[in-house]
Amino acid sequence: MTDRNDRTAHFGFRDIGVDEKAPMVQGVFESVASRYDIMNDLMSMGAHRFWKDALMDWMRPRAGEHCLDVAGGTGDVADRIRQRQGGSAASGRVLVFDLTEGMLRAGQERFQGRDDLQWVCGNAEALPFEDGSFDAYTISFGLRNVSRPDLALAEARRVLRPGGRFFCLEFSRVVLPILKDIYDQYSFKLLPTLGGLVAGDRDSYQYLVESIRRFPPQEQLEEMMREAGFGRVSHRNMSGGIVAVHNGWRI
Ligand SMILES: C[S@@+](CC[C@H](N)C(=O)[O-])C[C@H]1O[C@@H](n2cnc3c(N)ncnc32)[C@H](O)[C@@H]1O
């Protein structure tokens, strides 16, 4: 997130210069890229699969749709989109777009031989696509890493065609009081320790936990989406608000 003057951004609990954030985020993901998928399963105890499936249930990708998955990492969401579309390369473009080359490389290795996914490196704040080129835009566990999320939202709206749909799956605010303490203990104590032990990279997982806490809660993100010009904005909580899916339409 950035401050009102766009001069600083959050990097976990630290405030840094806005232009410093992208290289630091890139550093985090370059360092975890080769272990990202396995760590994702371990850290979320497999729950990220359920959350991504729920995203697909809401999105219901249709054959022929052009879909852009921003901050798409190793292609988890893009692959699910393809499966829901019926898996044919003929049925629209599905593009994985990410800042970190190492994440895209890990995805390309993972889906070696698949010609139905395209991989493009770049920044969500400046998408190299024409106005109105996509039917759907997804961003999963990505927006909180972006330096200027308001710019990323404006870009999302720009590249969607009128009637196109935006979906953001992201960690959010726990709404079940009973869950709060357990979740705090798990995320602040166990997660960085596990990251250190299993991936040898405690700092990256400390960043993960802190970045979650600095991300705007459900209603604030809805407001940011409206400010970016999205219509019919709504969200659904999952796992007591640990994560939420936000949806908006390019009207
Ligand atoms: C936590 S991973 C999520 C990967 C994937 N979407 C998933 O759900 O498994 C966050 C991804 O966001 C990417 N990212 C961070 N900042 C970005 C930006 N400004 N533009 C595009 N991608 C970005 C990182 O490189 C990383 O691959």
The ligand as a MOL file (V3000), in Angstrom:
LIG
                    3D

  0  0  0     0  0            999 V3000
M  V30 BEGIN CTAB
M  V30 COUNTS 27 29 0 0 0
M  V30 BEGIN ATOM
M  V30 1 C 2.1730 -14.9390 -3.2650 0
M  V30 2 S 2.6060 -15.0360 -4.9640 0 CHG=1
M  V30 3 C 1.0780 -15.5520 -5.6880 0
M  V30 4 C 1.2550 -16.4170 -6.9020 0
M  V30 5 C -0.0310 -17.0170 -7.4570 0
M  V30 6 N -0.9540 -15.9880 -7.8890 0
M  V30 7 C -0.6950 -17.9170 -6.4560 0
M  V30 8 O -1.7780 -17.5600 -5.9730 0
M  V30 9 O -0.1400 -18.9640 -6.1320 0 CHG=-1
M  V30 10 C 2.6900 -13.3180 -5.3940 0
M  V30 11 C 3.1920 -13.0720 -6.7970 0
M  V30 12 O 3.0160 -11.6830 -7.0960 0
M  V30 13 C 4.0620 -11.2930 -7.9430 0
M  V30 14 N 4.1230 -9.8260 -7.9270 0
M  V30 15 C 4.4710 -9.0280 -6.9000 0
M  V30 16 N 4.4030 -7.7330 -7.2530 0
M  V30 17 C 3.9750 -7.7110 -8.5450 0
M  V30 18 C 3.7130 -6.6670 -9.4700 0
M  V30 19 N 3.8690 -5.3930 -9.1410 0
M  V30 20 N 3.3120 -6.9980 -10.7050 0
M  V30 21 C 3.1550 -8.3050 -11.0690 0
M  V30 22 N 3.3960 -9.3420 -10.2300 0
M  V30 23 C 3.7900 -9.0530 -8.9760 0
M  V30 24 C 5.2670 -11.9770 -7.3380 0
M  V30 25 O 6.3390 -12.0470 -8.2260 0
M  V30 26 C 4.6750 -13.3460 -6.9960 0
M  V30 27 O 4.8480 -14.2630 -8.0330 0
M  V30 END ATOM
M  V30 BEGIN BOND
M  V30 1 1 1 2
M  V30 2 1 2 3
M  V30 3 1 2 10
M  V30 4 1 3 4
M  V30 5 1 4 5
M  V30 6 1 5 6
M  V30 7 1 5 7
M  V30 8 2 7 8
M  V30 9 1 7 9
M  V30 10 1 10 11
M  V30 11 1 11 12
M  V30 12 1 11 26
M  V30 13 1 12 13
M  V30 14 1 13 14
M  V30 15 1 13 24
M  V30 16 1 14 15
M  V30 17 1 14 23
M  V30 18 2 15 16
M  V30 19 1 16 17
M  V30 20 1 17 18
M  V30 21 2 17 23
M  V30 22 1 18 19
M  V30 23 2 18 20
M  V30 24 1 20 21
M  V30 25 2 21 22
M  V30 26 1 22 23
M  V30 27 1 24 25
M  V30 28 1 24 26
M  V30 29 1 26 27
M  V30 END BOND
M  V30 END CTAB
M  END
